[in-house]
Amino acid sequence: MSARFPGRKLSVVRLAVLSVVLGGVAVGGLTGFNRWEDAKSAESTGAFFAGYVDVTATPAYAFEVPSADAGNSVMLSFIVASTTDPCEPSWGTFYGLDEAEVALDLDRRVARLVQDGGEVTVSFGGLLNDELATACTDPEDLKDAYEAVVDRYSLSTVDLDIEGENLKDTTAGERRAQAMAALQAERADTDTPLNVWLTLPVAPTGLTAEGTAAVAQFLEAGVDLAGVNVMTMDYGGSRPEGTDMLTASQNAADATHRQVQVLYERAGKELGPQAAWRKIGLTPMIGQNDVKGEVFTLDDAKAFNTFAAERGVGRMSMWSLNRDGTCSENYADTTVVSDACSGVDQQGMLFAPLLGEGFTGRAATLAEVPVAEESPEALVEDDPETSPYPIWSDVGTYREDDRVVWQGNVYVAKYWTQGDLPNDPVLQAEETPWTLLGPVLPDERPVPAVTAPADLYPAWDPAAVYERGARILVDGRVYEAKWWSQSDSPEAAVQGSDASPWQKLDDAALVKIIEEKAGS
């Protein structure tokens, strides 16, 4: 998760005290959570909001005393592998679970929030350190490490924030997925089933190939994913020039929704469009992002909340609750990310209630809320008399920049293609030769085809020698020689090959030639 600040260690004095006090802390952690089970399982419906809290950052964020109604459920972060024992969970490598209880009063603060009706979830991973599965290579020890955290804080929901080097390690990904599948299986028929969210980086075009592979690993391992949460932030070069943060984030969400449906379909599990949106989580980084020039504003937060509600996403989060406030006057450069303020003038407002508006459900019960699927829309029957371009055909051949109409939309070919369905669902945009331009507009009519007169230029002759600039006719189109040629069929150029000595002239050039010939 974002710059994901390294946090702060205890002072030397507190560390000295800690070593003495730890002897009196029960290894099993907090045992009084059961007193508040009724509060945890309070009736709720619908999607939920849970802002991330950087547990180890200073000054400490008082998550146990929410500053806004939308902040009473939190995502505590990050549990990672200890630097001294790869299978030992720690908070940011700074505190073991027992150490965090003494140094941060963490168990007590968690209990207080739960007692007051809040919900606590925990996130594993983040950008800066080794997620447990990356460091711990023994499957049983890894499962025990995850289970220690789940049991310590009586969790119903966990979040796996997998990014950076952790995401690239596919072997660790398999261990992670198998451990979560085992934990879920053990709790499936109990009163405390485990919900698992997978949090991944995203571009405006959707999840990366590494991200889709991670989702596929979880599904293949049998994990019943509560959802895929995408970090709509820090786009860098993936954000097209001129695209603002809100639009980029909306595009990222729509693309991820499509990818999730494809991933579930490939795993043999059909998801309708509304069920797929319920499995989507969105997490913007409020205010100044790590990438200079990327700023997520209060207005963006309002609009993103509306977008998420309209789509029916299951979860809204933010990075982070620690940062939800205007920087003080002595914070000199707000273009540099702070772990304690947003970097924008919030004018007394908070991001959390804006992003969390209407997300009043709970992570623990999200799966229990029925999803009303929309009836599938009737397929559009394309009409050649009103379609601006030819209707796509599975036997047609299409070259780069050729446009077709399919099921009410216009597509443009990226390169030569035949038989590739324009709206075939794919994980990554580069997997399809088509780019969706948009719908056929109500008043559109066919674009007249430009065809050269039969006597404009000679037909191609395999025995003829053609010098650079020579022109021929193929099916009413004009082709021009790029260099000396003999017996080289223009068919390769028809299919869009750059190696062909022929190039097809576009409509504008063809119209100009016809007009010049007619005027001469």
N, C-alpha and C positions, 0 to 999 in steps of 0.2 A: 504494500500500500504506500503510495507516494513517498516523499523524502523520508517519511517514516523515520523520524528523527531517532538518533541513537539512545535517547533517554539519559538519565543520570544515575550514577551509583550512589550508594550510601557514603556518608562521611566516614573517616577513619574511626572516629569516636563511636558512631552508631554501630559500625561493624564489630567493634570490640564488645559492645553491649550485647549485640545480636548473638554472638557465639555463646554467651552465658545463658541468655533467655531461651534459646532454642530448645534446651533440654526440657523445658516445661511445656512445650507445644506438642500436642498429640499428633503423631505421624498421620493418622487417618484424616486429619483436617477437621473441618467444621461438621459436627454431628447434629447440630440443632436445626438444620434446614427443614427437616420434616415438619416442624411446627408451623411452617408457612406454606406447606404444599397446597392448602386450600387457596391461598392467595395466588400461587403460581398457576393454578388450573382454573382461574376465574373465567367465567363464560366470556367469549369474545368471538368476533367474526371478522372475516376479511383480511386484507393484506396488513403487513406490519412495518413499522419504522424502528430501526435500531441504529443509532449513530455509533461510530467507532470511538473508542477511548484509548489513548496511548497511556497505558498503565504506568510506565516507567518515566514518563516525561516530567520535568519540573517547570513551573510549579505544578503540584498534583491537581488533577481535575476531580472535583467532588461529585462524582457520578451518582453517589448515594443520595444526594440532595438535588434532584433535577431542577434546572432553572426554567424549564418550560414543560408543558404537558407532553409534547412530542419527544421529550428526552427521558421518559421513565423506563425505557427499555434500552439496553446498551450492549455493544459488541466490544468486550474487553480484548485488547491486543497488546503484544503478540506472544503466544507461547512458542518457544523455539528450543532447539537442542542446546543443552548446557555445553560450555566449552571444555569442561573437565570430564563429562560423562555423556557420550553421544546419545544415549538412550534415556537420559534424565531430562524431563521437561523443566524449562525455566522461563521466567518472564524477561524476555529481551536479552538473555544471557547474564543478567545482573542479579536476579533473585531466583532461588529455588522456590518451590511452593510454600515450604515452611518459612523460608526467609521473608517472602512477601507478606505473610501473615504478621510477622513481627515488625518488619520495617515499614510496611505500607498499611497495616491494619486491613489488608485486603479481604480476608474472609469475613470479618465483622461488617465491613462496608457492603459487601455483596449481600450478606444476610439482612442488612437494614433495607436495602432497595427491594429485595424480595418481600420482606415483611410489609412494606408499604404498597405492595401490589405491582411492583416493577418486575421486569424480566431480564435475566442476565444470560448472555451467550458469550462464548469465548472463541477468538480467532487464533488459528495456528499459522505460523509462517511469516509473511511479510517479505519485504525486499532485502533487508540488510543482513539477515542471519540464516543459518541452516534450519530449514523446517525439519521436524523430527525424522521423517522418512528419508530425508537426504543423508542425515548423519548416522542414524540407527539402522544397521543392515540386518539385524536379527528380527524376523517377523514376529515372534512371540514377545520379545522385549519391546518392539515398537507398539504392538497392540496394548501391552501393559502400560506403556507411557501415556498413550492417548486415554486409556481407561482411568488412569490415576487422576487426570485433570477432570474428566467427566464426573467421576465420583466425588472428587474434592469439592466441586462447586455445584453438585447436583444438577448437571446440565441436561436439558432436553434438546438443545440445538447447539451444533458446533459449526464453525466456519473455517474452511481451509483456504487461506490466501496464498496462492501459489504463483510466484512470479520470478523474474530474473533467472539465476542459475538453478533454483529449485524447479522451475518449470521445464528447463532444458533437460533435466535428468529423468529420462523416461523409465529407467530401472527403479528409481525412487518412487516414481509415479505409480508403478505397479504395486510396490510395497504399500504405499499409502492407500490405494484403492482397496486392496485386499484386507488391510487392517480395519478400514471403516466398514467394509462389508461384514466382517466377522463381528464387530461391535454391534452393528445394526441387527444381525441375525440373533445374537444373544438376547437382545432387548425387544425383539419384535412382538412377542406375545406377553409382554409384561406391562405394568402400569406406567413404565417410563421408557417408551420407545425413543430412539435417537434420530433426530433430523439432521441431515448433512447438507450444508451449502458449500459450493465450490466457487471461490472468488478468483477472477482472472483478469489480466489486462486486456484492453480492447482498443481497436482503431475504429474510425468512422465507418470502415468497411466490415467491421465485425471482429470476431475472435481470430487470433492468429492460428496458423497451422498447429503450433505447439499447444495452444489453448483448446482447440477442437480435439486434439489427440488426448489431452487430459480428461476431457468429458467422456470421450469414448472409453478410456481405461476404466473409469468409474462404472459406467453402464455395463461394460463387459464383465467386471468383477461382481456384478449383482447389487451394487449400491443403489438404493432407492433415493435418488437425489431430491432433496427438497427444492433445489433450484440452482441456477447458475447466476452468480452475481458478477456484474462487470464493472470495472473501475473506469468510469467515464471521465478521464482526466489525463493530463500529461501526454497529449497526442503527438507533440513534436512535428516531425516531417510527415506523419500520416494524415495530418489535417490539411485538406486542400486550401490553397491560398484564397483568402476572402471568405472562408467558412467560419462563422463565429462558434463559440464554445457550445451554445445551446443547440444549434443545428447539428454540429458534429456529434454531440451526445445523443440526440434523437436518432440520427442515422445509425449510430453504433447500436442503439437498442433495437431498432427495426432489423438490422442485419443479424444480430445475435438471436433474435426470435426466429428468423428463418433457419439459422444454423442449428438451433436446438431441435426444431422439428425434424430436420434432416438427420441429425445424430440419433434421435430416438427411433426414427423410421429404420435406419440402418441397424439399430440394435434390436429390431423386431418389436418395437413398442410404439404404437401409433399415438400421437398427441394432436388433438384438435387445436385450432388457433388460440382459443381462450385458455385452454389447459396449458399450452406452451407459454403464454404470457404470465400465467400464475407462477411458472417456474423461472421467471426472470427477475433478478434483483438489479438495482441501479445505485451506484455509489459515486457521486461527483466529489471532487475536492473543492471545498468552498473557498471563495476568494482567490488569492494568488496561488497558482499551481507551481509545481517545481520548474516547469518550462516558462521562462520569461515571456511575457506577452500573452500568456494564457490565463485569463481571469474569469472565474465563474461568479457572476454577480447575484445580488438579491433578486433582481428581475428574472434572471435565468432560473433561479430556484423556484420562483412562483410558476413560471411557464413549464418547467420540467416536472413539477408536481402535477400540473394539469395534464400534461402529456402522459405521464405514468398512470394516472387515474383513468384516463380515457382508454388506454391500452389494456388496463387490468393487470398490471404487474403485481407480483406477490410480495415484493420487498423494496423498501427504500432505505438507503443508508447514507452516510456522509463521512468524509475524512476532513476534520474530526471534530468531536464535541469540545476537545481541548482548545480548538482554534476559533470557536464561534464567538468572536467579539472583535471590536475595533482595536487596532494596535495603539499603544500609548504614544504621546507626543515624542518621547525620547527614543522611539524605534525609528531609526533614521531612514532606512531604505525599505519601503514596503514591497518593492519588486523582488526582494530576497525573502524566501519563505520563512515564516516563523512557526514554531510548534505551539505557540500560545496565543496567536491572533491571526485573523484572516487576511490582513493586508489590504482590506477595503474599508471605507467608511460605512459602517452598518447603521448609522443614524439611530442608535438605540434599538434596532431590530435584531432578531436572531435568525440564522439559517434553519435551525432545527424545526421550528414550528411551520415554516414555509414549505420545507421539503416533506415534512411528516403530516401535513394537513390531510385528514381523511384516512390515513393509514393507522387505524386504531386497533387492529387485530394483534395477535400474538404469534410469535414464531412457533411455539409449541403446538398450536392448534390450527395452523394454516392448512395442513393437509386434510383436516376434518371438515373444512368448509366446502360445500359442493360448488362445482364450477358449472355454470349454465353455458353450454356450448351453443354458439350461433349455428343456425341452419346454414349448410353450405350454399353459397351463391350459385345460381345457375350459370353455366359456362356461357360466355358471350359467343354468339355465332357471328363470325366476321363476314361482312358483306362487301364483295368486290366493288360494288357501285358506290359505296360511301367510304371505303378504306383509302387513305392517301397513298398507300404503297401496296405492292403485291402481298397476297396472303401467303404466309410461310407454307412450304410444301416439303415433305420428308424426302422427296426425290429431287428437289431443286438444288442447284449449286449457287453459293453466295460468296461474293468477294468482299474484301475489306471495304467498309463504308456503305455496303448495300443495306437498304432498309426494308423491313418487312412488317406486316401486321399479324399479330397472333393473339387471339382471345381478348380483343379490345385494346391492345397495347402496341406501341411501335418499338421495335428493336433495331439496333444497328450492329452489323457484323464487325468484329475486331480483326478478323482475318478470314481466309477462305474456309468454308465449312459446307458440309452436306450431312443431312440427317440429324443434326443436333437441335433438339427441341429448345426454342428460345426461353421458355419459362421452366426448364428442367431444374429442379432444386439442387443446388450445389453448396458445398461448405465454404469455398473461397471463390471470389469473383474471377480469379484467373483460370478456374476450371471450366468456364463456359466461353464459347466464342461470341456470345451475344451480350450487348449492353442495353438495358431497358432505358428508353428515352422518356416514356410517359404514355398516357392514354390517348386513344384516338379522340379528337375533339368533336363536339356535336355537329359542327357545320363543315367538317372537312370532306373533301372529295378527292378522287384519285389524281395523283400528280401525273400529268401527261408524260408518256415515255418519249424520250428524244431518240429518233431513229434516223440514221443517215440514208439519203437516197441511194438506190442500188448502183447508180453510175458515178457516185462521188469519188470513190477510189476502187482500184481493182481488188478482187478477192486474193487471198494468199495463195501463192504458187510454190510448192516445195522445191521446184527446180530453179526458181528465180534467185538472183542475188540482190540483197537489199542493203543499201548503204544507210548510215545513220540519218534519221529524219524521214526516211521513206514511210509511206502510210498505206494501210490495207484495210479492208472491211471484213468483219466477222459478225454475223448475225445482226447487222444494222449498226454496229459500233465501230469506231475508228481506232486502230492501233498504230502506234508510231514506233519505228525501230530506234532502239537506244544505242546500237552499235551495228557494225557489219554483221550480216546474217545470211545463211543459206540453209534450207531444210529444217530450220528450227520452228516447230509448230507454235502458233500463238496460243495453243491450248493451255500451256503453262501460265501464260499471262492471264488468261481467262480465270484460272484458279488462284491468281494472286501471287505467283512466284516472283520474287525479286531477281532470281537468276535468269529469267527469260529475257531475251533481247528485245521483247516487245512490251510496251506499256499502253494501257487503255486510256484514252482521253476522256476527261470527265464531261458532264453535260454542258457546262458553261463553255468549254473549249469547242465542243461539237456544235453547239448553236452558233458560235461565232464563225466557224468554218462554213457552215451551211449558208449563213447570211452573206459572207464574203463571196462565196461561189455564186449565190443568186444575184448579187449586185455587179458581178464582173461580166 
